Amino acid sequence: MAFVVIAGVVGRLLTNRGVLIHAGAAPLQGRWEIHAGVGSLLAPAVGLGVVVAARSWVHQARWPTVLGASVAETIAWIGSLALVDGWGRGFADRLTRPDEYLSELPRISGLSGFLRTFNDSVPIDSVDPWTTHVSSHPPAALAPFWLLDRIGLSGGSWAAALCILVGASAVAAALITVRSLGDESMARNLAPFLVLSPAAIWVGVSADALFLGVSAWGVALLAVACHRRTSVWSDVAAAGGGFLLATGLYLSYGLALSLVVAAGILVFFGTVRLGLWVTAGALLVITGFTVAGFNWLDGSHLVVDRYYAGWGGQRPYTYWVWADLAAFAVAIGPAAVVGMERLIRGTVGSQEPRWWQGANRVVVVLVASALVAVIVATLGGLSKGEVERIWLPFSLWATVACTALPAPRVQAWLITQALLGLLIQHVVLTTW
């Protein structure tokens, strides 16, 4: 908590001195503004329902029911938080702003030409540069919205609904991952924490929710493959995991770091054969985009230049290299932070590394991989601010640390998570 406060105070001091940190509610992207909406009534009700269910129902219901209910509750939590800002500002209009994805749809006449010429419009000094968000991502980030528009589901409401649905499904993916590599009781204990994560604020509504969902299911398929190991279905799941993880690379350049999580799972739970199937699935995606005319490496270099030509070149590295971690701590919530501290003490701080034994090992692998990814990202300097949104795929796996919380305090920490989400959404007018 003190770390977050320090980041906020330093951010305000820098802003007052004229330093362009571009974060009015530092370390979060947005501005301070107390506000309320219909979601102010709905969100507390949803949160209370999840807390009550966490006491007994989540441990008694059938496993498929837990998965489905967790996703449904997550959708309700995300949606109710978004409605604190109102229907338009919080939901329907989020992706229709001039710097967002939907504004560029009229430029796409067909996917073939779009992929082939995409990189030409990435530089800020190109003849007709893409808007900020489109230029900062590979072309697959825009493609789902174009497809929605083509089938008649046009407009911001449908686009927002897609983001929330795919983003919320990541909760099921994480639960399947933990159950496959750990045990079911651990996954059941984790479910309410995934549902009430403060990160839900930035799932609704941002396109990064799509990236979160795709990468999460890629990891989940890999976990299922490692659980089965020798069956034909494990090979299929591994190939599917590789396919989705590679698809993530064409949604967001930053999802290259999600491969750290995948690598951790393969190293500690997988086999060489499964690794080959993952590679095969990934190569299908990479080959397809390359043959279609999009060069990922060229695009990634162009994005770096575009990044430094905009706010990325103005935001001070010396502040954001550590303030990013404060924003990340807010997104995952204090329960996950305390869980991480307990993991560290239980893994490297004692002679008997309890959290590296048996089913608990998956928790250490997932959380450690997520932390490695965010540390590499912030040190690299291409994530200066806005990480509460950009790092959603890593927030998911960091939240797994909540399984390390002591049982008598679980309900108190769950309430704390929900209250933090409600507080942020009511006092910070976030950009997403």
Secondary structure, DSSP 8 states (H G I E B T S, - for coil): -HHHHHHHHHHHHHHHTT-----TBTTBSEEE-----THHHHHHHHHHHHHHHHHTHHHHS-HHHHHHHHHHHHHHHHHHHHGGG-HIIIIITGGGSTTSGGGGGGG-S-HHHHHHHGGGG-STTSSS---HHHHTS-GGGTHHHHHHHHTT--SHHHHHHHHHHHHHHHHHHHHHHHHHHS-HHHHHHHHHHHHT-TTHHHHTT-THHHHHHHHHHHHHHHHHHHHH-SSHHHHHHHHHHHHHHHHHHTT-GGGGGHHHHHHHHHHHH--HHHHHHHHHHHHHHHHHHHHHT--HHHHHHHHHHHHHHTHHHHS-HHHHHHHHHHHHHHHHHHHHHHHHHHHHHHHTSSSS-GGGSGGGHHHHHHHHHHHHHHHHHHHHTS--S-HHHHTHHHHHHHGGGGGGS-GGGHHHHHHHHHHHHHHHHHHEEE--
